[in-house]
Amino acid sequence: MEWILANLPRILGLTADHLLLSLPAVAAAFLISLPVGRLADRLGRLREPLLGSVGLLYAIPSLPLFIVLPILIGTGVRDSLNVIVALTLFGLALMARSSADAFAAVSEDVRLAATAVGHSRWGGFLTVELPLAGPALLAGLRVVSVSTISMVSVSAVLGVTSLGSLFTDGFQRGIVPSIVAGIVMTVLLAVVVDLLLVALGRLVMPWQRPRSRAGAA
């Protein structure tokens, strides 16, 4: 505890760096997965080849990807954009199938009814399909957020500052409290973000709130 209290400002700073790397990647993976999932849902027999191809992105080892990406997108190995793009690809690999399954759960009758009452294709997507697919999308997003927050730590091996820096520094200098602090803060951060997503889901999808026993009765 003495080491943690003495280094608390640095731990909090690394936590902020960790968030700045993970949150943009989670948001980007979610937004990209929506058209990918919607397209997969409409492709019929080509659904599985598309989702399978996207899912293969997760099989790419993270460290080689961090090293190869700068060649492709013109960034430095230690550039935060390099890490965000890599994490976005991993997040998309997880989120694409969840997105496709969420849209597949929306009945075709509901889509036709939305068209019948005057919704355009885009309007029906935003006001009918997306809200109905929301719970399943949120479930996939929670998985992606936890996975991404965990994977950010790997970037510390390349010298990108995050909570993973507590692992590398602690290992190199033999400081066990540093390693423990890194693990605890990473887990805590994942839990906090997950709870915030649950709260956000209840806010934007109030129809999904569990009813009280009295109300149900």
C-alpha positions in Angstrom: 0.0 0.0 0.0 2.9 2.4 0.7 4.2 2.0 -2.9 0.7 2.4 -4.3 0.0 5.6 -2.3 3.4 7.0 -3.2 2.7 6.4 -6.9 -1.0 7.1 -7.0 -0.7 10.2 -9.3 1.2 8.0 -11.8 -1.3 5.2 -11.5 -4.2 7.6 -12.2 -2.4 9.1 -15.1 -1.8 5.7 -16.7 -5.5 4.9 -16.1 -6.4 7.9 -18.1 -4.0 6.9 -20.9 -5.6 3.4 -20.8 -9.1 4.9 -21.3 -7.9 7.2 -24.1 -6.7 4.1 -26.0 -9.6 1.8 -25.3 -12.7 3.9 -25.5 -12.2 5.2 -29.1 -11.4 1.7 -30.2 -14.6 0.3 -28.6 -16.7 3.1 -30.1 -15.2 2.6 -33.6 -15.6 -1.2 -33.5 -19.3 -0.7 -32.5 -20.1 1.8 -35.2 -18.3 -0.2 -38.0 -20.0 -3.4 -36.9 -23.5 -1.9 -37.5 -23.3 -1.7 -41.3 -21.3 -5.0 -41.4 -23.9 -6.8 -39.3 -26.8 -5.3 -41.2 -25.1 -6.3 -44.5 -24.5 -9.9 -43.2 -28.1 -10.2 -42.2 -29.3 -9.3 -45.7 -26.8 -11.5 -47.6 -28.4 -14.9 -46.9 -25.9 -17.6 -47.8 -23.0 -15.2 -47.9 -23.6 -14.3 -44.3 -21.3 -16.9 -42.8 -18.4 -16.3 -45.2 -18.5 -12.6 -44.4 -18.7 -13.0 -40.7 -16.1 -15.8 -40.8 -13.7 -13.5 -42.7 -14.2 -10.7 -40.2 -13.9 -13.0 -37.3 -10.5 -14.2 -38.5 -9.1 -10.8 -37.6 -9.2 -11.9 -33.9 -6.8 -14.7 -34.8 -4.0 -12.3 -35.7 -1.4 -12.1 -32.9 -1.6 -8.7 -31.3 2.1 -7.8 -31.2 2.8 -8.5 -34.9 -0.2 -6.5 -35.8 1.0 -3.5 -33.7 4.3 -3.7 -35.6 2.8 -4.3 -39.1 0.1 -1.6 -39.0 2.4 1.4 -39.0 3.7 0.2 -42.4 0.1 0.1 -43.7 -1.3 3.3 -42.2 1.8 5.4 -42.0 2.1 5.8 -38.2 4.8 5.1 -35.7 5.0 1.9 -33.7 4.5 3.9 -30.5 1.7 6.1 -32.0 -1.5 5.9 -30.1 -3.4 5.8 -33.4 -1.6 2.6 -34.3 -2.9 0.9 -31.1 -6.4 2.3 -31.5 -6.7 0.9 -35.1 -5.4 -2.5 -34.0 -7.8 -2.7 -31.1 -10.7 -1.6 -33.4 -10.0 -4.5 -35.7 -10.0 -6.9 -32.8 -13.2 -5.4 -31.5 -14.9 -5.6 -34.9 -14.0 -9.3 -35.1 -15.9 -9.8 -31.9 -18.8 -7.4 -32.5 -19.7 -8.2 -36.1 -21.4 -11.5 -35.3 -23.2 -10.0 -32.4 -24.4 -7.2 -34.6 -25.6 -9.6 -37.3 -27.4 -11.8 -34.8 -29.1 -8.7 -33.3 -30.5 -7.6 -36.6 -31.5 -11.2 -37.5 -33.6 -11.3 -34.4 -35.8 -8.4 -35.8 -38.8 -10.0 -37.5 -39.2 -9.3 -41.2 -42.9 -8.6 -40.4 -41.8 -5.7 -38.2 -39.7 -4.3 -41.1 -42.6 -4.6 -43.5 -44.9 -2.9 -41.0 -42.4 0.0 -40.6 -42.4 0.4 -44.4 -46.2 0.2 -44.5 -46.7 3.1 -42.0 -44.4 5.3 -44.1 -40.9 4.9 -42.8 -38.1 5.1 -45.3 -35.5 2.4 -45.3 -33.1 4.6 -43.4 -35.9 5.8 -41.1 -37.1 2.3 -40.4 -33.5 1.2 -39.5 -33.0 4.1 -37.0 -36.4 4.1 -35.4 -37.5 0.4 -35.6 -34.7 -2.1 -36.3 -31.9 -0.4 -34.2 -34.0 -0.1 -31.0 -35.2 -3.7 -31.3 -31.7 -4.9 -31.9 -30.4 -2.7 -29.0 -30.3 -5.3 -26.2 -28.3 -7.8 -28.2 -26.0 -5.0 -29.5 -25.4 -3.9 -25.9 -24.5 -7.4 -24.9 -21.9 -7.6 -27.6 -20.6 -4.2 -26.8 -20.0 -5.2 -23.2 -17.9 -8.2 -24.3 -15.9 -5.9 -26.7 -15.3 -3.3 -24.0 -13.9 -5.8 -21.5 -11.7 -7.5 -24.2 -10.4 -4.2 -25.5 -9.5 -2.8 -22.0 -7.6 -6.0 -21.3 -5.7 -6.0 -24.7 -4.6 -2.3 -24.3 -2.0 -3.6 -21.8 -0.1 -5.4 -24.5 0.8 -2.1 -26.1 3.1 -1.3 -23.1 5.6 -3.8 -24.6 6.0 -1.4 -27.5 6.5 1.6 -25.1 2.9 3.0 -25.4 1.9 4.2 -21.9 -1.1 2.5 -20.3 -1.8 0.4 -17.2 0.3 -2.2 -18.9 3.3 0.0 -18.1 2.9 -1.0 -14.5 3.4 -4.6 -15.6 6.5 -4.0 -17.7 8.1 -1.6 -15.2 7.2 -3.9 -12.2 8.7 -7.0 -14.0 11.9 -5.2 -15.1 12.5 -3.7 -11.7 11.2 -6.5 -9.5 8.4 -4.3 -8.0 5.5 -6.7 -7.2 3.1 -3.9 -6.0 3.5 -2.3 -9.4 2.3 -5.5 -11.1 -0.5 -6.0 -8.7 -1.6 -2.4 -9.1 -1.7 -2.8 -12.9 -3.8 -6.0 -12.6 -6.3 -4.5 -10.1 -6.7 -1.2 -12.0 -7.2 -3.0 -15.3 -9.9 -5.2 -13.8 -11.5 -2.3 -12.0 -11.5 -0.2 -15.1 -13.2 -3.0 -17.1 -15.9 -3.4 -14.4 -16.6 0.3 -14.2 -16.9 0.7 -18.0 -19.2 -2.4 -18.1 -21.5 -0.9 -15.4 -21.6 2.4 -17.2 -22.6 0.6 -20.4 -25.4 -1.2 -18.5 -26.6 2.2 -17.1 -26.4 3.7 -20.5 -28.5 0.9 -21.9 -31.2 1.4 -19.3 -31.2 5.1 -20.1 -31.5 4.8 -23.9 -33.7 1.7 -23.8 -36.1 2.3 -21.0 -38.4 -0.4 -22.3 -35.8 -3.0 -21.3 -35.9 -2.1 -17.6 -37.0 -5.0 -15.4 -40.5 -4.5 -14.1 -41.1 -4.5 -10.4 -43.1 -7.5 -9.0 -45.9 -5.2 -8.2 -46.0 -3.8 -11.7 -45.8 -7.2 -13.2 -48.7 -8.4 -11.0 
